[in-house]
Amino acid sequence: MDPQPLSAAPRNRLRVRVEGVVQGVGFRPFVHGLASAGGLSGLVGNDTTGVFIEVEGAPGELERFLAALEGDAPPLAVIDRVETEVIDRTGGVGFTIVESEPGGERQTLISPDTATCDDCLAELLDSGDRRFRHPFINCTNCGPRFTIIRDVPYDRPLTTMSGFAMCADCRREYEDPVDRRFHAQPICCPACGPSLRLIDRDGAAIAGDPVSTAVQLLAAGGVLAVKGVGGYHLAALASQEPAVTALRSRKHREDKPFAVMVADLDGARALGTIGTAEAHALTSPRRPIVLLQRAAGAPVAAAVAPGNRSLGVMLPYSPLHHLLARDLRAPFVLTSGNVSDEPIAYRDEEALIRLRGIADAFLTHDRPIHMRTDDSVIRVMGGRETPLRRSRGFVPQPVTVARAFPRPVLGCGAELKSTFCVGKGRRAFVSHHIGDLENYETLQSYTEGIEHFMRVFDIHPEVVAHDLHPEYLSTKFALDLDGVDRVGIQHHHAHIASCLADNGEVGPAIGVAFDGLGYGTDGSMWGGEILVADLTSFRRAGHLAPVAMPGGVMAIREPWRMAAAYLVAAFGDDPPAGLAVMRDHDDRWETVSALARTGTASPITTSAGRLFDAVASLIGVRDQINYEGQAAVELEQLADLAETSAYPVEIEEGEPFQIATAGLVRAVVADVRAGVGAPVIAARFHNGLADAAVAACRRVRAATGLEVVALSGGVFQNVLLTERVRAGLQGGGFRVLTHSRVPSNDGGISLGQAAVAGGRDAAGLV
């Protein structure tokens, strides 16, 4: 609401309420300092909705106070709303910080974990400072937040620091209004804070300084488990091929790239090309992993990112990481502490059991982690940051949606790259990255996360949205809930709704949803969809031509099967001779082709991801994958960025219309047989598919008049395809929406589900 006018009296008193990310970010100390500097009296405190203030003084000073409250707020604060009202004067003297008020409905926001600030880093490296090399240094502008909070309001007793009593020196800083650690909840020092230790696989202490000894182990080629902010990581020296190979073997992660940590921006520049947007992301308080174009001669082993011309790079975000990076003075792999397909380990006893077969030693500490959180991953597209995995540093900041949810809602997400989303009012809280819901451990992490978000944000869902796929564990979770209204949301509608919500829009819009697989309303597997959609409903306007998936799930794991299916679709019973993929799989080729022809054990799909798989196999990129989307990733990496020609793709009449792919496949095969290089073929394929998407959108615009296009789905993590589609659409006069706050992959599905559930609820359709 607008501030009430101040009277002409010599003094006025205001009650001020501030909502947003205003707890755990030094907001109360900031208010205390601001009021004291202006000679104002009153009080400030936390409650379950944010920060409450009473401030008294001359009208001019009060006006300056209100202006500075928003204009000069602490760097980590995010102010959503400021409400003021004039109240009776008390004539009090001085300004105080009062005890938090725990009662009432919880509406306060929680800050994400933030990287070590420059002031704390200077102290960490200052041999004369009492916190010299203290691995847990923090202040009101940095340090752990989301991962240590058990409940709100954000006060030390409700965090995992509750077990560490402040020493006299820390208590003096905590209570000193002019100190930058004034009311910093995780404040500590070597005398009173958590302690670091290095242990072996059996839990026995290893002698010596923990950091120095750990660095020696890494330098000697060892694998180290490191307890970070949101869980355990596994580290190895990035330049040592045997160490990285050993880590891959023990972790059962055959090809998927590892992230690399370096000490500073100069170290990152030695690994990859860094533009303004990449530099901003790398050095931001969020400190995500940033995908960089690999630099020639980058000092990393081939096993770090095999077959990939990009590298995932991050800078230190905790004091412990800074110490390791500076002492080691070399890039080191820092990857999630888990065996492939399991959630990241975050409890000490659990980590020792799960990681003992991988790590040679454990660099650990006794500050508990309450909520496990993986590192975030971003990629710069079109000059702006685009999340591929949204987690530490971003969560739990909400996405503000265009229309308020009539009732509290839960979006249960998908199966892969799982997240959930709870929504209330105009805020949608998308969870941290959970992982693939394919085992008990991940499902347990998923359910624990939902319970935590419901508690700290005081959201009790009355409407629950889920995917249509009956075998998704997230769907089964939704169907097991009692006392709620359940809403099934088609997978690709949720993708487009996610993009709309990400951009603060409600639609209708033309939606291009390209991904791997999603359960369609007709029971087949969709994945190359042209929709007309808003936050209530959708219509399938067009799609990629359907094709068989010989062997079902096996066709995902073995892309050569999709090559066989597409050759059957393009050439019938007379495929061209001499293709390497046919020779390489001669023993099973006819059997698999027969499955595609007859439809036996071969579900039908329109998936764009499976089309990428087929082309990757046809040109010799990959016949078998070791992680989801691998063939498509490597096909993009291979493409010649200078190639501008495109394979022709036709659109066939119908309701819905079909984007014919047979001609594209025939063109690929013709170039393969003519000896055209794989990079050129890969580029022509990307360009042809981009042209087809643009042509499909033009067709829908002609029929509907819509000029807004939303691009979503995992395939739009592909920079080459996304930029070609975006350029073609913008050149044709369309307004293009892409993702910037949640991923385009299935990690953004839960937001779309929640948005559609809210839209249908508002329309009385739930």
C-alpha positions in Angstrom: 0.0 0.0 0.0 1.1 3.6 -0.5 2.7 5.3 2.6 0.2 7.4 4.6 1.0 11.1 4.5 3.0 12.4 7.5 1.5 15.1 9.6 3.1 18.5 10.2 3.7 17.6 13.8 7.4 17.9 15.0 7.5 14.1 15.4 5.6 11.2 13.8 5.6 7.4 14.5 5.2 4.9 11.7 4.6 1.2 11.7 6.4 -0.4 8.7 6.1 -3.9 7.4 8.7 -5.2 4.9 8.1 -8.5 3.0 10.5 -10.4 0.7 13.9 -11.9 1.3 14.6 -9.8 4.4 15.7 -12.4 7.0 19.2 -13.8 7.2 20.5 -11.0 5.0 21.4 -8.4 7.6 18.2 -6.4 7.2 17.6 -5.8 10.9 21.1 -4.5 11.4 20.7 -2.3 8.3 17.5 -0.8 9.6 19.1 -0.3 13.0 22.0 1.6 11.5 19.7 3.6 9.1 17.5 4.7 12.0 20.3 5.5 14.3 22.1 7.6 11.7 18.9 9.7 11.3 18.3 10.2 15.0 15.2 8.1 14.9 13.8 6.0 17.7 11.9 2.7 17.6 12.4 -1.0 17.1 12.8 -3.7 14.5 12.2 -7.4 14.6 11.5 -10.6 12.6 8.2 -12.4 12.4 6.7 -15.1 10.2 5.8 -12.6 7.5 9.0 -10.7 7.2 10.4 -7.7 9.2 8.3 -5.3 11.4 9.5 -1.8 12.2 8.3 1.0 14.4 10.1 4.2 13.8 9.6 7.7 15.3 11.2 11.1 14.4 10.9 14.2 12.4 8.9 13.9 9.2 11.8 14.8 7.0 14.0 12.1 8.6 11.2 9.6 8.3 10.8 10.3 4.6 14.6 9.8 4.1 14.4 6.6 6.1 11.7 5.1 4.0 13.5 6.1 0.7 16.7 4.5 1.9 14.9 1.4 3.2 14.4 0.2 -0.3 17.1 2.1 -2.2 20.1 1.2 0.0 19.0 -2.3 1.2 21.7 -5.0 1.9 23.0 -6.7 -1.2 21.2 -10.0 -0.5 17.8 -8.5 0.4 14.9 -8.7 -2.1 12.1 -6.4 -1.1 8.7 -7.4 -2.4 6.5 -5.0 -0.5 6.7 -2.2 2.0 3.6 -1.1 4.0 3.4 1.8 6.3 0.8 3.3 8.7 0.9 6.3 11.1 0.5 5.3 14.7 0.5 7.1 18.0 3.8 8.5 19.2 5.5 7.0 22.3 8.3 9.5 22.8 10.8 6.7 23.3 14.6 7.2 23.0 17.0 4.9 21.0 16.5 2.2 18.4 16.5 -1.5 19.3 16.4 -4.9 17.7 13.7 -6.9 19.5 13.1 -10.6 19.9 11.5 -12.4 16.9 7.7 -13.1 17.0 7.1 -16.7 16.0 3.3 -16.8 15.8 1.0 -16.4 12.9 0.9 -17.6 9.3 4.4 -17.9 7.8 4.9 -15.7 4.8 8.5 -14.7 5.2 11.0 -15.6 2.5 14.3 -17.4 3.0 17.6 -16.4 1.5 19.5 -18.9 -0.6 23.0 -20.0 0.4 25.4 -17.3 -0.8 29.1 -17.3 -1.6 31.8 -15.9 0.7 31.8 -12.1 0.5 34.9 -10.0 -0.2 35.1 -8.8 3.4 35.1 -12.3 4.8 37.5 -13.6 2.2 40.0 -10.8 3.1 39.7 -11.9 6.8 40.1 -15.6 5.8 43.4 -14.9 4.1 44.7 -12.4 6.7 47.2 -14.0 9.0 46.6 -11.3 11.6 42.9 -11.9 11.8 41.4 -14.1 14.4 39.4 -15.9 11.7 42.5 -16.6 9.6 41.8 -19.8 7.6 38.6 -20.5 9.5 36.6 -22.7 7.1 33.2 -21.4 8.5 33.7 -17.6 8.3 30.5 -15.7 7.4 28.6 -12.5 8.0 25.2 -11.0 7.3 26.2 -10.7 3.6 27.2 -14.3 3.0 27.2 -17.9 4.1 24.8 -20.7 4.5 21.1 -20.0 4.8 18.6 -22.4 3.1 20.7 -25.5 3.9 20.9 -24.8 7.7 17.4 -23.5 8.3 15.0 -25.8 10.2 12.2 -23.4 10.6 11.3 -19.7 10.5 11.8 -17.0 11.7 15.4 -17.1 10.8 17.1 -17.1 14.2 20.1 -19.2 15.4 18.0 -21.6 17.6 16.1 -22.6 14.4 19.2 -23.4 12.4 21.8 -26.2 12.5 24.1 -23.7 14.3 22.0 -24.0 17.4 24.4 -26.5 18.9 27.4 -24.0 18.8 27.4 -21.5 21.7 29.0 -18.2 20.8 32.2 -17.3 22.5 32.5 -13.9 24.2 34.2 -12.3 21.2 31.6 -13.5 18.8 28.8 -12.5 21.2 30.3 -8.9 21.3 30.2 -8.7 17.5 26.8 -10.2 17.3 25.4 -7.5 19.7 27.4 -4.5 18.3 25.1 -2.5 16.0 28.1 -1.1 14.1 29.7 -4.5 13.4 29.0 -6.2 10.1 28.2 -9.4 12.0 25.5 -7.7 14.1 22.8 -10.4 14.4 24.5 -12.7 11.8 22.9 -15.9 12.9 25.7 -18.4 11.8 28.4 -16.3 13.4 31.3 -18.3 14.7 35.1 -18.4 15.0 37.8 -21.1 15.6 37.1 -20.9 19.3 33.3 -21.6 19.2 32.4 -22.7 15.7 32.3 -26.0 13.9 35.5 -27.9 13.5 37.1 -29.5 10.4 38.7 -32.9 10.3 40.2 -35.3 7.8 39.3 -39.0 8.2 40.0 -42.2 6.3 37.4 -44.6 4.9 36.9 -46.2 8.3 36.3 -42.9 10.1 39.7 -42.7 11.7 41.4 -39.3 12.0 44.3 -38.6 9.7 47.1 -36.6 11.4 48.1 -33.1 10.3 46.2 -29.9 9.3 43.0 -31.2 7.6 43.2 -28.8 4.6 46.9 -29.1 4.0 46.8 -32.9 4.2 43.8 -33.1 2.0 45.6 -30.9 -0.6 48.6 -33.3 -0.5 46.2 -36.3 -1.1 44.7 -34.6 -4.1 48.1 -33.6 -5.5 49.2 -37.2 -5.2 46.3 -38.4 -7.3 43.8 -39.3 -4.6 40.0 -38.9 -4.6 38.7 -36.8 -1.7 35.1 -36.5 -0.4 34.5 -32.9 0.8 31.5 -31.8 2.9 30.3 -28.7 1.3 27.4 -26.3 2.0 24.5 -28.6 0.8 26.1 -32.0 0.8 29.3 -34.0 0.0 31.3 -33.5 -3.2 34.0 -35.8 -4.7 37.2 -34.1 -5.7 40.2 -35.1 -7.8 43.0 -33.1 -9.5 41.5 -32.2 -12.9 44.8 -32.5 -14.8 45.6 -36.0 -13.7 44.0 -38.5 -16.1 44.5 -41.5 -13.7 42.8 -39.7 -10.8 39.8 -38.6 -12.9 39.5 -42.0 -14.5 39.5 -43.6 -11.1 36.8 -41.2 -9.9 34.7 -42.1 -13.0 35.1 -45.8 -12.5 34.3 -45.8 -8.8 31.3 -43.4 -9.2 30.0 -45.5 -12.2 29.8 -42.3 -14.3 31.1 -43.4 -17.7 30.9 -40.2 -19.8 28.8 -37.5 -18.3 31.1 -34.4 -17.8 32.5 -33.4 -14.5 32.5 -29.8 -13.2 35.8 -28.1 -12.4 36.5 -25.6 -9.6 39.3 -23.0 -9.9 40.4 -20.3 -7.5 39.4 -17.2 -9.4 38.3 -15.7 -12.7 41.8 -15.8 -14.2 41.9 -19.5 -13.5 38.5 -19.9 -15.2 39.8 -18.0 -18.3 42.5 -20.6 -18.7 39.7 -23.2 -19.1 37.1 -21.5 -21.3 35.8 -18.5 -23.2 34.3 -16.0 -20.8 32.1 -13.1 -21.9 30.4 -10.5 -19.8 27.4 -12.7 -18.9 29.6 -15.7 -18.0 31.9 -13.6 -15.8 28.8 -12.2 -14.0 27.4 -15.6 -13.4 30.8 -17.1 -12.2 31.4 -14.2 -9.7 27.8 -13.7 -8.5 26.8 -14.6 -5.0 25.0 -17.6 -6.4 28.2 -19.2 -7.8 26.7 -21.7 -10.2 28.5 -24.1 -12.4 28.8 -22.2 -15.7 29.1 -24.0 -19.0 32.0 -22.5 -21.0 33.3 -23.0 -24.5 36.5 -25.0 -23.8 39.7 -23.1 -24.3 42.4 -24.6 -26.5 45.0 -26.3 -24.3 42.8 -26.1 -21.2 44.8 -27.9 -18.5 42.3 -30.7 -17.8 42.4 -34.4 -18.4 40.4 -35.8 -21.3 38.3 -37.8 -18.9 36.9 -34.6 -17.3 34.5 -34.0 -20.2 35.0 -36.6 -22.9 33.5 -35.8 -26.3 32.5 -32.3 -25.2 33.8 -28.9 -26.3 32.3 -27.3 -23.2 33.5 -27.3 -19.6 31.4 -26.8 -16.5 33.4 -24.3 -14.4 32.7 -22.8 -11.0 34.5 -20.6 -8.5 34.7 -21.3 -4.7 31.6 -20.4 -2.8 32.5 -21.5 0.7 35.6 -20.6 2.8 36.6 -24.3 2.7 36.6 -24.2 -1.1 38.7 -21.1 -1.1 41.3 -22.7 1.1 41.4 -25.8 -1.1 41.6 -23.9 -4.4 44.3 -21.5 -3.1 46.5 -24.2 -1.5 46.1 -26.6 -4.5 46.8 -23.9 -7.1 45.3 -26.1 -9.9 41.9 -26.9 -11.3 40.1 -29.7 -9.5 37.1 -31.8 -10.3 34.2 -31.1 -7.8 31.2 -33.4 -8.5 28.2 -34.5 -6.5 29.0 -36.9 -3.7 27.0 -39.9 -4.9 27.0 -43.0 -7.0 25.3 -42.2 -10.3 21.5 -41.9 -10.1 21.5 -41.5 -6.3 20.9 -38.2 -4.5 23.8 -36.3 -3.1 25.0 -37.6 0.3 24.7 -35.0 3.1 24.5 -36.8 6.4 27.9 -37.8 7.8 27.2 -41.4 8.7 25.4 -41.9 5.4 28.3 -40.3 3.4 30.9 -42.5 5.0 28.9 -45.6 4.0 27.8 -44.6 0.5 31.1 -43.0 -0.5 33.7 -45.2 1.1 34.2 -47.2 -2.1 34.8 -44.0 -4.0 36.8 -41.6 -1.8 40.3 -42.3 -0.4 39.6 -39.8 2.5 36.9 -37.5 3.8 37.3 -33.8 4.6 34.3 -33.3 6.9 33.0 -31.1 9.7 30.4 -31.1 12.5 28.0 -28.4 11.2 24.8 -30.4 10.2 23.2 -29.9 6.8 19.4 -29.8 7.2 18.5 -29.7 3.5 20.7 -31.3 0.8 21.2 -29.0 -2.2 23.2 -29.7 -5.4 25.1 -27.1 -7.3 23.2 -25.1 -9.9 24.2 -25.2 -13.5 23.6 -22.4 -16.0 24.4 -21.8 -19.7 24.5 -18.4 -21.3 22.0 -18.2 -24.3 21.4 -15.1 -26.2 23.5 -13.1 -23.8 21.6 -14.1 -20.7 21.8 -16.7 -18.0 19.6 -19.8 -18.6 19.4 -22.4 -15.8 19.9 -26.1 -16.7 19.8 -27.1 -13.0 18.3 -24.7 -10.5 19.4 -25.4 -6.9 22.0 -23.9 -4.6 22.2 -20.2 -4.8 18.8 -19.9 -6.4 16.5 -21.9 -4.2 14.2 -21.0 -2.3 13.7 -17.6 -4.0 10.1 -17.7 -5.4 8.9 -17.1 -9.0 6.3 -14.4 -8.9 3.4 -15.5 -11.1 1.1 -13.2 -13.1 -2.1 -14.4 -11.4 -2.5 -15.4 -7.8 -3.3 -19.0 -6.9 -6.9 -19.1 -5.6 -5.9 -21.9 -3.2 -2.5 -23.3 -2.1 -1.2 -25.7 -4.8 1.5 -28.4 -5.1 3.0 -29.3 -8.5 4.6 -32.7 -8.2 6.9 -32.5 -11.2 8.1 -35.3 -13.5 10.3 -38.3 -13.2 13.6 -37.1 -14.5 15.4 -34.0 -13.1 12.7 -33.9 -10.6 11.6 -30.8 -8.7 8.3 -29.9 -6.9 6.6 -26.6 -6.6 4.4 -25.2 -3.8 2.4 -22.0 -4.5 0.4 -19.5 -2.5 -0.7 -16.0 -3.4 1.5 -14.9 -6.3 4.5 -16.9 -5.2 5.6 -20.2 -6.6 8.4 -21.9 -4.7 10.2 -24.3 -7.0 12.3 -26.7 -5.1 16.0 -27.5 -5.4 17.1 -30.2 -7.9 16.0 -33.6 -6.5 17.3 -35.9 -9.2 15.7 -38.8 -11.1 12.8 -40.4 -9.1 14.0 -44.0 -9.9 15.0 -45.3 -6.4 13.9 -45.1 -2.8 16.7 -42.7 -1.7 15.6 -40.1 -4.2 12.0 -40.5 -3.4 12.8 -40.1 0.3 14.7 -36.8 -0.5 11.7 -35.7 -2.6 9.1 -36.3 0.2 11.4 -34.7 2.8 11.8 -31.7 0.7 8.0 -31.3 0.2 7.5 -31.5 3.9 10.2 -28.9 4.6 8.8 -26.4 2.1 5.3 -26.9 3.4 6.5 -26.2 6.9 8.7 -23.2 6.4 6.4 -21.4 3.9 3.3 -22.5 5.8 1.7 -23.8 2.6 -0.9 -26.6 2.9 -1.8 -27.6 -0.6 -5.5 -28.0 -1.4 -4.9 -28.6 -5.2 -2.2 -31.1 -6.3 -1.1 -31.2 -9.9 0.7 -34.2 -11.4 1.9 -35.7 -14.8 -0.4 -37.9 -16.8 2.1 -40.8 -16.8 0.7 -43.4 -14.4 4.1 -45.0 -13.6 5.9 -41.8 -12.5 6.7 -42.0 -8.8 5.7 -38.3 -8.6 2.2 -39.2 -10.0 1.9 -42.1 -7.6 2.8 -39.7 -4.8 0.1 -37.3 -5.8 -2.5 -40.0 -6.1 -1.8 -41.3 -2.6 -2.6 -37.9 -1.0 -5.9 -37.5 0.8 -8.1 -34.5 1.2 -6.9 -32.7 -1.9 -8.2 -31.9 -5.4 -6.0 -33.7 -7.9 -5.3 -32.3 -11.4 -3.6 -34.3 -14.2 -1.5 -32.0 -16.4 -0.2 -33.1 -19.8 3.6 -33.1 -19.8 4.1 -30.7 -22.7 1.3 -28.4 -21.7 3.2 -28.1 -18.4 6.4 -27.3 -20.3 4.8 -24.4 -22.1 3.0 -23.2 -19.0 6.3 -23.2 -17.2 7.8 -20.9 -19.9 4.8 -18.6 -19.6 5.0 -18.5 -15.8 8.8 -18.0 -16.0 8.1 -14.9 -18.1 5.2 -13.6 -16.1 2.7 -14.3 -18.9 -0.7 -16.1 -19.0 -1.1 -16.7 -22.7 -2.5 -17.8 -25.0 0.7 -18.4 -27.0 2.1 -20.8 -29.6 4.1 -23.4 -27.7 7.0 -25.3 -29.2 7.7 -28.2 -26.8 10.7 -30.4 -27.9 12.0 -33.0 -25.5 12.6 -36.7 -25.0 9.3 -38.2 -24.0 6.1 -37.2 -22.3 2.8 -39.1 -21.9 0.3 -37.8 -24.4 -3.5 -37.5 -24.0 -3.9 -40.3 -26.6 -1.7 -42.6 -24.7 1.3 -42.4 -27.0 4.7 -40.8 -26.2 4.8 -37.2 -27.4 7.9 -35.0 -27.6 7.9 -32.8 -30.7 4.8 -30.7 -30.1 3.4 -27.5 -31.5 0.7 -26.3 -29.1 -1.7 -23.4 -28.6 -1.7 -23.0 -24.9 -2.5 -20.8 -21.9 -2.5 -21.5 -18.2 -5.8 -23.3 -18.4 -5.9 -25.5 -21.5 -4.1 -26.4 -24.7 -4.7 -27.7 -28.2 -2.3 -29.9 -30.1 -1.9 -27.9 -33.4 0.9 -30.0 -34.8 3.8 -32.4 -34.1 6.7 -34.2 -35.5 5.8 -37.2 -37.7 5.3 -40.3 -35.4 7.8 -43.1 -35.6 8.2 -46.4 -33.8 10.6 -47.0 -30.8 11.8 -50.5 -31.4 12.1 -52.2 -28.1 10.6 -49.4 -26.1 13.0 -48.2 -23.4 15.9 -50.0 -25.2 15.5 -47.5 -28.0 16.4 -44.7 -25.6 19.5 -46.5 -24.4 20.6 -47.6 -27.9 20.1 -44.8 -30.4 21.0 -47.1 -33.3 17.5 -48.6 -32.9 16.0 -45.1 -33.6 18.2 -44.9 -36.7 16.7 -48.2 -37.8 13.1 -46.9 -37.1 13.7 -43.7 -39.0 15.2 -45.5 -42.0 12.1 -47.7 -42.1 10.0 -44.6 -42.0 12.0 -42.8 -44.7 12.8 -45.8 -47.1 10.3 -48.5 -46.2 11.5 -52.0 -47.0 14.4 -50.7 -49.2 17.0 -48.9 -47.0 20.2 -47.8 -48.7 23.1 -50.1 -48.5 26.5 -49.5 -47.1 25.6 -47.4 -44.0 28.1 -48.0 -41.2 25.3 -48.2 -38.5 23.8 -51.1 -40.4 27.1 -52.9 -40.6 27.9 -52.3 -36.9 24.7 -53.9 -35.8 24.3 -56.4 -38.6 23.4 -59.2 -36.1 20.3 -57.5 -34.9 19.4 -55.0 -37.6 16.7 -57.0 -39.4 15.1 -58.0 -36.1 14.9 -54.4 -34.9 13.8 -53.1 -38.3 11.0 -55.7 -38.3 9.8 -54.4 -34.9 9.6 -50.9 -36.3 7.7 -52.1 -39.4 5.2 -54.1 -37.5 4.9 -52.0 -34.4 5.6 -55.1 -32.2 7.1 -54.0 -28.8 7.5 -50.5 -30.4 5.5 -47.7 -28.9 4.8 -44.7 -31.2 6.5 -41.4 -30.4 6.8 -37.9 -31.9 9.8 -37.2 -29.8 12.4 -34.6 -30.9 14.9 -36.2 -28.6 14.6 -39.5 -30.4 15.0 -37.8 -33.8 18.3 -36.4 -32.5 19.3 -39.9 -31.4 18.6 -41.3 -34.8 20.7 -38.6 -36.6 23.5 -39.0 -34.1 23.6 -42.7 -34.8 23.4 -42.4 -38.6 26.4 -40.1 -38.7 28.5 -42.2 -36.3 28.3 -40.0 -33.2 26.9 -42.5 -30.8 25.0 -45.8 -30.9 24.6 -46.3 -27.1 24.3 -43.8 -24.3 25.5 -43.7 -20.8 23.5 -40.8 -19.6 20.2 -39.2 -20.6 20.4 -37.0 -23.7 24.0 -37.9 -24.4 23.6 -38.5 -28.2 21.8 -35.2 -28.6 24.4 -33.3 -26.5 27.3 -34.7 -28.6 25.5 -34.0 -31.9 25.3 -30.4 -30.9 28.9 -30.3 -29.8 29.9 -31.7 -33.2 28.0 -29.3 -35.4 30.0 -26.9 -37.6 28.8 -23.5 -36.4 29.8 -21.8 -39.7 27.5 -24.0 -41.8 24.3 -22.2 -42.8 22.5 -24.5 -45.2 19.6 -26.6 -44.0 17.9 -29.9 -44.8 14.4 -29.4 -46.2 11.5 -30.3 -43.9 7.9 -30.3 -45.2 4.6 -29.8 -43.2 1.8 -32.2 -44.1 -1.8 -31.2 -43.9 -4.0 -32.5 -41.1 -5.5 -31.7 -37.7 -3.1 -31.7 -36.1 -0.6 -31.2 -38.9 2.7 -33.2 -39.1 6.2 -32.0 -39.5 7.5 -34.6 -41.9 10.9 -36.0 -41.0 11.4 -38.6 -43.7 12.8 -36.1 -46.1 15.2 -34.8 -43.5 16.5 -38.3 -42.8 16.9 -39.0 -46.5 19.0 -35.9 -46.8 21.2 -37.0 -43.9 21.7 -40.4 -45.5 22.5 -38.9 -48.9 25.2 -36.7 -47.3 26.6 -39.6 -45.3 26.9 -41.7 -48.5 28.4 -38.8 -50.3 31.2 -38.5 -47.7 30.1 -35.1 -46.3 31.7 -34.5 -42.9 29.7 -35.3 -39.8 30.1 -31.7 -38.4 28.4 -30.3 -41.6 25.6 -32.9 -41.5 25.0 -32.1 -37.8 24.7 -28.4 -38.5 22.4 -28.9 -41.5 20.2 -31.1 -39.4 20.0 -28.4 -36.6 19.2 -25.7 -39.2 16.6 -27.8 -40.9 14.8 -28.6 -37.7 14.9 -24.9 -36.7 13.4 -23.9 -40.0 10.7 -26.5 -39.5 9.8 -25.1 -36.1 9.6 -21.6 -37.5 7.4 -22.7 -40.4 5.1 -24.5 -38.0 4.7 -21.4 -35.9 3.9 -19.3 -39.0 1.2 -21.8 -39.9 -0.3 -21.5 -36.4 -0.2 -17.7 -36.5 -2.0 -17.7 -39.9 -4.8 -19.7 -38.3 -5.0 -18.0 -34.8 -3.4 -14.6 -35.1 -1.1 -15.4 -32.2 2.4 -13.8 -32.4 3.9 -15.0 -29.1 5.9 -18.2 -29.1 7.1 -20.0 -25.9 10.0 -22.4 -26.4 10.4 -25.2 -23.8 11.5 -28.8 -23.2 14.9 -30.3 -22.7 15.9 -30.0 -26.3 16.0 -26.2 -25.9 19.0 -26.6 -23.7 20.7 -26.9 -27.1 22.2 -23.4 -27.7 22.6 -24.0 -31.5 19.0 -25.0 -32.0 17.5 -22.4 -29.6 19.4 -19.5 -31.2 18.5 -20.6 -34.8 14.8 -21.0 -33.8 14.8 -17.7 -31.9 16.5 -15.8 -34.8 14.0 -17.3 -37.4 11.0 -16.4 -35.2 12.1 -12.9 -34.4 13.0 -12.3 -38.0 9.4 -13.3 -38.8 7.9 -10.8 -36.3 7.2 -13.1 -33.4 7.8 -12.3 -29.8 9.8 -15.2 -28.3 9.7 -16.4 -24.7 12.5 -18.6 -23.4 13.4 -19.7 -19.8 15.5 -17.6 -17.4 14.3 -18.5 -13.9 13.6 -22.2 -14.2 15.1 -24.8 -16.6 13.5 -25.6 -19.9 14.0 -29.3 -19.1 11.9 -31.4 -16.7 13.3 -29.4 -13.8 10.7 -26.7 -14.7 7.7 -29.0 -15.1 6.5 -28.5 -11.5 6.2 -24.8 -12.0 4.1 -25.3 -15.2 1.9 -27.9 -13.4 1.3 -25.5 -10.5 0.5 -22.6 -12.9 -2.0 -24.7 -14.8 -3.6 -26.0 -11.7 -4.0 -22.5 -10.4 -5.4 -21.3 -13.7 -8.0 -24.2 -13.8 -8.8 -23.6 -10.1 -9.5 -19.9 -10.9 -11.7 -20.9 -13.8 -13.7 -23.3 -11.6 -12.4 -26.4 -13.5 -10.9 -28.2 -10.5 
